[in-house]
């Protein structure tokens, strides 16, 4: 017999992983917003050398 806790704990773990992924995505987006010009110039330099 099960007491129904397994499904609840699985759901909680899934929510925690989703929050971690969302946090990483937000950090990446903020980094791109602040460093967008620098990244663009670096990629332009690489493209010019190729």
Helices and strands as residue ranges (DSSP letters): H 5-49
